Amino acid sequence: MTRRVILCLALAPVAAFAQNRPLRAPDIHYDPSTMAHTEAMLKLAGITRKDIVYDLGCGDGRLVITAAKEYGARGVGIDIDPVRIQESTGNAKQAGVTKLVKFRNEDLFEADIHEATVVMLYLWPSVNLKLRPKLLKELKPGTRVVSNLHDMGDWAPDKKIEADGHPIYLWTIPERPADK
């Protein structure tokens, strides 16, 4: 064998390991929404087949998979943990919705989310607050933002419901002065 082939074979396990490490430490631990919360979040958002649903911190992908399967919506799940992305991709294949959803191993604070018509969150309060300026800056007016359990500080929700004792919040990205 040539040196190049031997070097490639020797480095393959290192490259595979590097692809399975998170980009940085996750901001929160993995805690999936229950199916009752998932269904309530999608209903509160008023999902239709015209929507592009983004789930920031998508975990196992259940929100975008359910949006695709039940409503025909397209979806994008973003998670910093590559293990969650692999799990989500497998779950989408099993649900038969791979043509409607995709999963990206990215940092939600750096991800391009501008095409979303709905953004789903199940993060911690501090992460919601840190994410709020990005949502307001990058999302189009009229985009709906739904959060399971945690609010956005002094940004009053348009609507709040409860599902199994959990509050679920809905906000709509407002028009900006330059948009008028």
BADOKE-947682 format. One record per residue (C-alpha): residue number from 1; x, y, z. Coordinates in steps of 0.2 Angstrom, whole numbers, always signed. Each point is the difference from the previous one (the first is absolute). Example, Ala and Ser with C-alpha at 12.3 -4.5 7.8 and 13.67 -1.06 7.14 Angstrom:
2
num/X/Y/Z
1/+62/-22/+39 .
2/+6/+17/-3 .
END
This chain:
180
num/X/Y/Z
1/+0/+0/+0 .
2/+5/+18/-3 .
3/+4/+11/+14 .
4/-15/+11/-4 .
5/-12/-15/+1 .
6/+7/-6/+16 .
7/-1/+18/+7 .
8/-19/+1/-5 .
9/-4/-16/+7 .
10/+9/+5/+17 .
11/-9/+16/+1 .
12/-18/-6/-5 .
13/-4/-4/+18 .
14/+6/+17/+6 .
15/-11/+9/-13 .
16/-15/-11/+4 .
17/+2/+4/+19 .
18/+2/+19/-4 .
19/-16/+0/-10 .
20/-10/-7/+15 .
21/+6/+13/+13 .
22/-11/+15/+4 .
23/+5/+17/-7 .
24/+1/+6/+18 .
25/-8/-5/+16 .
26/-19/+0/-2 .
27/-9/+14/+9 .
28/-13/-12/+8 .
29/-1/-18/+3 .
30/-11/-11/-11 .
31/-18/+0/+6 .
32/-13/-4/-13 .
33/-17/+8/-1 .
34/-14/-13/+3 .
35/-11/-4/-15 .
36/-14/+10/+9 .
37/+11/+15/+1 .
38/+6/-3/-18 .
39/-18/+0/-6 .
40/-5/+15/+10 .
41/+14/+10/-7 .
42/-4/-4/-18 .
43/-18/+4/+3 .
44/+4/+16/+9 .
45/+11/+5/-15 .
46/-14/-4/-12 .
47/+11/-10/-11 .
48/-5/-3/-18 .
49/+8/-9/-15 .
50/+7/+18/-6 .
51/+11/+1/+16 .
52/+18/-2/+2 .
53/+2/-6/+18 .
54/+17/+2/+8 .
55/+4/-8/+17 .
56/+15/+7/+9 .
57/+7/-13/+11 .
58/-10/-13/-9 .
59/+6/-15/+10 .
60/-8/-16/-7 .
61/-9/+10/-14 .
62/-18/-3/+6 .
63/-6/+18/-3 .
64/+5/+1/-18 .
65/-4/-18/-4 .
66/-18/+2/+8 .
67/-2/+16/-10 .
68/+4/-9/-16 .
69/-10/-15/+4 .
70/-16/+8/+6 .
71/+0/+16/-9 .
72/+11/-2/-15 .
73/+11/+14/+5 .
74/+19/+0/-4 .
75/+11/+1/+14 .
76/+18/+3/+6 .
77/+7/-7/+16 .
78/+16/+8/+7 .
79/+10/-7/+14 .
80/+18/+2/+6 .
81/+1/-18/+5 .
82/+4/-12/-15 .
83/-7/-15/+9 .
84/-17/+9/+1 .
85/+2/+4/-19 .
86/+3/-18/-4 .
87/-15/-5/+11 .
88/-11/+13/-9 .
89/+5/-6/-17 .
90/-4/-18/+5 .
91/-17/+5/+7 .
92/-4/+10/-16 .
93/+4/-16/-11 .
94/-11/-11/+11 .
95/-14/+13/-1 .
96/+2/+1/-19 .
97/+2/+19/+0 .
98/+18/+2/-6 .
99/-6/+10/-15 .
100/-8/+13/+11 .
101/+13/+2/+14 .
102/+18/+2/+2 .
103/+12/+0/+15 .
104/+15/+11/+2 .
105/+14/-2/+13 .
106/+2/+19/+4 .
107/+1/+12/+14 .
108/-17/+8/+1 .
109/+8/+17/+4 .
110/+9/-1/-17 .
111/-12/-9/-11 .
112/-9/+8/-14 .
113/-19/+0/+4 .
114/-6/+14/-11 .
115/-12/-12/-10 .
116/-10/-6/+15 .
117/-18/+5/+1 .
118/-1/-9/+17 .
119/+14/-2/+13 .
120/-2/-13/+14 .
121/+9/+1/+16 .
122/+2/-11/+16 .
123/+15/+8/+7 .
124/+5/+8/+17 .
125/-6/+18/+5 .
126/+18/+7/-2 .
127/+2/-8/-17 .
128/-17/+7/-6 .
129/+5/+18/+6 .
130/+17/-2/-9 .
131/-9/-6/-16 .
132/-13/+13/+0 .
133/+10/+14/-9 .
134/+5/-13/-14 .
135/-18/-4/-2 .
136/-6/+18/-1 .
137/+14/+4/-12 .
138/+0/-15/-12 .
139/-18/-5/-1 .
140/-12/+7/-12 .
141/-15/+10/+8 .
142/-14/-12/+2 .
143/+11/-15/+5 .
144/-7/-9/+15 .
145/+11/-5/+14 .
146/-6/-13/+13 .
147/+8/-5/+16 .
148/-4/-14/+11 .
149/+1/+4/+19 .
150/+11/+16/-1 .
151/-4/+18/-5 .
152/+10/+14/-7 .
153/+1/+11/+15 .
154/-9/+17/-3 .
155/-5/-5/-18 .
156/-18/-3/+3 .
157/-7/-15/-9 .
158/-14/+2/-12 .
159/-8/-16/+7 .
160/+3/-12/+14 .
161/-7/-17/+3 .
162/+3/-15/+11 .
163/+3/-18/-5 .
164/+2/-13/+14 .
165/+4/+14/+13 .
166/+13/+8/-11 .
167/-2/+18/-7 .
168/+3/+2/-19 .
169/+2/+17/-7 .
170/-2/+7/-17 .
171/+7/+16/-7 .
172/-1/+8/-17 .
173/+15/+9/-7 .
174/-5/+18/-2 .
175/+3/+12/-14 .
176/+15/+10/+1 .
177/+0/+19/-3 .
178/+10/-3/-16 .
179/-13/-13/-6 .
180/-15/+12/+0 .
END
